[in-house]
């Protein structure tokens, strides 16, 4: 199904989820290190300064931003696919749990 925007959006979402899994593993490792440091009486400022690479808060922000962006793309593409198959904006709104006006915005942005 070449040129299927919804399938393309799902593929992109898979990639984001895989990257978020990598971030999650890194976050968990850092959490473990911080807990061990605290158990030894090491201050947070010292624990954080020992960390190489992005901090937990940075990884959380990256994960959230990537998922929000990809999720928006999936919503727009799915709304457009359903609309193209004959569902009304009201039906799509009911399935998505949003207003008809929100579906209208999703469809407009999907066409842009």
C-alpha positions in Angstrom: 0.0 0.0 0.0 2.4 2.6 -1.3 1.6 6.2 -0.3 -0.5 5.2 2.8 -0.1 8.1 5.2 -1.6 6.2 8.1 0.8 3.2 7.7 3.7 5.6 7.3 2.7 7.3 10.5 2.5 3.9 12.3 6.0 3.0 11.0 7.3 6.3 12.3 5.6 5.7 15.7 7.3 2.3 15.9 10.7 4.0 15.5 9.8 6.5 18.2 8.7 3.7 20.5 12.0 1.8 19.9 14.0 5.0 20.7 11.9 5.6 23.8 12.6 2.0 24.9 16.3 2.8 24.7 15.8 6.0 26.7 13.7 4.1 29.3 16.6 1.6 29.8 19.0 4.5 30.2 16.7 6.2 32.7 16.4 3.0 34.7 20.1 2.6 34.9 20.6 6.2 36.0 17.8 5.8 38.7 19.6 2.7 40.0 22.9 4.6 40.2 21.3 7.6 41.9 19.7 5.3 44.5 23.0 3.6 45.2 24.7 6.9 45.5 22.1 8.1 48.0 22.4 4.9 50.0 26.1 5.8 50.4 25.2 9.3 51.5 26.3 11.0 48.3 24.5 14.3 47.5 22.3 14.6 44.5 24.5 17.4 43.1 27.5 15.1 43.2 25.6 12.1 41.7 24.3 14.2 38.8 27.7 15.7 38.1 29.1 12.2 37.8 26.6 11.3 35.1 27.8 11.3 31.5 25.3 12.1 28.7 21.9 13.6 29.1 20.2 13.7 32.5 17.0 11.9 33.4 15.0 15.0 32.9 16.4 15.6 29.5 15.6 12.0 28.5 12.1 12.4 29.7 11.7 15.6 27.7 13.0 13.9 24.6 10.7 10.9 25.0 7.7 13.0 25.7 8.3 15.4 22.7 9.0 12.5 20.3 5.8 10.7 21.4 3.7 13.8 21.3 4.9 14.6 17.7 4.5 11.1 16.4 1.1 10.7 18.2 -0.2 13.9 16.5 0.9 12.6 13.1 -0.9 9.3 13.8 -4.1 11.0 14.9 -4.1 13.2 11.8 -3.4 10.3 9.4 -5.9 8.0 11.1 -8.6 10.7 11.0 -7.9 11.3 7.3 -7.9 7.6 6.5 -11.3 7.1 8.3 -12.8 10.1 6.7 -11.6 8.9 3.2 -13.4 5.6 3.9 -16.6 7.4 4.5 -16.8 8.0 8.3 -18.3 11.3 9.3 -16.5 13.8 11.4 -19.0 13.0 14.2 -18.2 9.3 14.0 -14.5 9.9 14.0 -14.9 12.3 17.0 -16.8 9.7 18.9 -14.1 7.0 18.3 -11.3 9.4 19.2 -13.1 10.9 22.2 -12.9 14.5 20.9 -15.2 17.1 19.5 -16.2 17.3 15.9 -14.4 20.6 15.7 -11.2 18.9 16.8 -11.6 16.3 14.0 -12.1 19.1 11.5 -8.7 20.6 12.6 -7.0 17.2 12.4 -8.4 16.7 8.8 -7.3 20.2 7.8 -3.8 19.7 9.1 -3.6 16.3 7.5 -4.2 17.9 4.1 -1.6 20.5 4.6 
